[in-house]
Amino acid sequence: MNGLTIVFDLDGTLVDTAPDLVGATNHVLADLGAEPLPDTLLRPWISHGARRMVVEALGIRQLPQTDAEIDRQLERFLEHYSANIARASRPFPGTLRALDQLAELGATLAVCTNKREYLSRLLLDQLDMTGRFKAIAGRDTFAVCKPEPGHLTGAIALAEGDTRRAVMIGDSEIDIATAKAAGVPVVAVSFGYTERHVREFDPNMVIDHYDELVQAIEQVRPGR
């Protein structure tokens, strides 16, 4: 896999962040005197970013959604989340072993996420994962973010890779659409946060556990 760049989504792909993201959202609701929401209602919005999670939560609880109010509640969300970012979030089973295997095989690893870059780095730092990645591109790293293909191609460039020698790993329709728009093969994980089964979005391959990742990449990578 020398010369191959493997780009991972973060939330729902590398790390199960739902407990802490849902916790931050419900913290916002509690401050407003509203009842908490179950994670089943909030998980599908994780791949859209923190602001969308706040907007959806306010809407479900029929709370004000003016731009000023959303900005105010988003600030509360980010303050709480930053302070509790790795309280319950953990890499999915087999993730670290798979990353180590890919590195040993000569692949370069990167992250492309719709999480803000400082939060992405904070999370990966606290989980002792940052050093595994040559580049970490958040939603605010470039002028565009997923599903715009420039987010993915920019992450590949940051990792000093070549789009023609890259593979994307993700869990959502957004990840798959981004990879397709960039002309990059995509392996989807089935254990992420999408409401519909990820197969419906037509990735190149789907895996159910990280033990399957190396073989899946071998099957979809360009120039195999």
N, C-alpha and C positions, 0 to 999 in steps of 0.2 A: 504493500500500500504506500510505498514511497512516492511522494509528490501528490498524494490525495489529501484534500481538505474535507474534513467532516464537520458540518455545522449543525449544532443542536439548538432547538428551542429550549427554553428553561422551565417555565411553569407547566407542569403536567407532562413533561418529557424527561428532563433530567431529575427534577426534584418535585416531590409531592408537596406543593406549597399551599394547597387548599385550606388546611386547618388554620394557618395564620392569616391568610387573606380573608377568609370568611370571618375569622375572629375580629379583624380590623373593621370590616364592614358592619358587623353587629355592634361593635363598640360605638360607631357613629350613630347607629339607630338607637342604642341605649341612651346616649347623650341627648337625643331628641325625644326621649320618652316612648319610643316605639318598641314593639316586640321584636326579638331576634328572628332571623330567617334561617331555615335549614340549608345545609350546604348544597343539597340537591337543586335548589333554586338559583344559587349563586355560582356554582362551579362552571356552568356553560359560558359565563361571561369573563372568566379569568383570562382567556387568551386575548380579550379585547382591551385589557389594561385596567388600571385602578379607577380611572374616571368613569369608565363604563359600568364597573361594578357598583360604584356609588350611585350613579344615575338610575340603574335598574333597581337597586334597593330602595331608593327614595320613591320611585314609581310604584313599586309593589305595595309599599306602606302608605301610599297616597300622601306623601309629604311634598312641600314646595320644591320645585325644580327650576327656579330661575338660575341664570348663569352665576349670579353672585352667590346664591345659596349653594350651588354645586361646588363652586370654588372653595367656599368656606368649609364644607363638609369633606371635600377632598383633602384639604390641608390637615384636618383632624385625622382622617384616615391615614395619611402618610406619616404623621407624627407617631401615631400608635403603632403602625406597622413597622416603621424603622426601629422602634424600641423592642419589638417582639418578633423580628423577622425570621428567626430560626428557633423559636420556642418549640414548635412541633413539626416544622418542615424537615424532611429528610430525603436523601436520594432514593429513588425507586430501587427495589431489590436488583442486585446485579449491575447497577450503574457503574460503580467505581471499578469493578473488575473489568467491565467492557471497555471503559476509557483507558485503563492501563494496557489492555491487550492491543487496542488500536495504536496507542503510542509506541508500544514495543514493535509493532509491525511497520512503523515509519510514517503513520498518518499524522497530519497536523489537525488539531482540534480547535474549534471556535464556537462561540455562542451568538445567536441572533434571536433577540427576544423583544416583545413589546412591553416589557418591564423597563422602567427608567434605568439608565446605566448605573447610577450611583447605588440604586437598590439592588441591582443584579450583582454588582461587585460586593456589596455588603453581605448579601446572602451567601454568595460563593466563598467569601472570606471566612464567614462564621462556620461554614461547613467544611472548611479546609480543602476547597476544590479549585480555587482561582488559578493556582499554578499549573493546572492541567491544560489550560486554554491559552493559545497564542493571541487570541482577540476576543473581546466581549463587546458586542454592539447592542445597545439598548434602543428603546423607541426614540430617544432624543440624541443619539450619537450622530445621526445624519439628518438631513432635511426631510427625509421620508422614513416611514416604517412599514412593516408588513401590513397589508398584502402587497405593497409596492416592491417590485423585484430589486430595486436599488438598495434596499435594506440588506438583502441577502448578498448581493454582489459586492456591496461595500464591506460587509463582514469578511467575505472571502479575501478581498483586497487587503484589509487590515491584517489578516493572517498570512499575507504574502503568498496567497494561493492563486489558482487559476479556475475560473468558473467552469472551464471545460474538463477540469479534474476535481470535481467536488460532488458531495452528496449531502442532502439535507435530512435531518431527523426531526420529526415533529409529531404533534398529537392532535392537530386541529385542521379544520377546513382552511383557515388562514395560512397555516404553514404549507399545506399542500398547494394551495393556489399561488403562493409566493414562489415556491420552488419551480412550479410549472412555468410561471411567467418568466423566470430567470433561465429556464432551460436546464435545470439541475434535477437529477433523479432524486426521489424522496422516499424514504422509509418511514412509515407511520407506526407509532406505538398504539396499542389498543387500550391502554390503561390510563389514558389522559382524561381531559375534561369536556370533550364534545358530547352533546346530547345524542346525536345520531352516531351509528357505528362508523368509525373512520374509514372503513372500506368503501362507504358510499361516495367518498370524495376522490376515489380512484388514484391512490398513491401507487408507486411502483411495487412496493411490498408492504406487508403489515407484519409486525412481530408482537408477540404476547408477553415476552420477557427479554431482558437484556442479554441473556445467554444466547439468544438467536441473532444478535446484532451483527457480529463480525461476518457470519455466513451471508446474511442478507445484503450487507454492503458489497461483499464479493460478487453477488449476483447482479446487482444493479449498477455498480460503478462504471463510469465511462472507460472504454478501452480495455475491458476485461478480456 
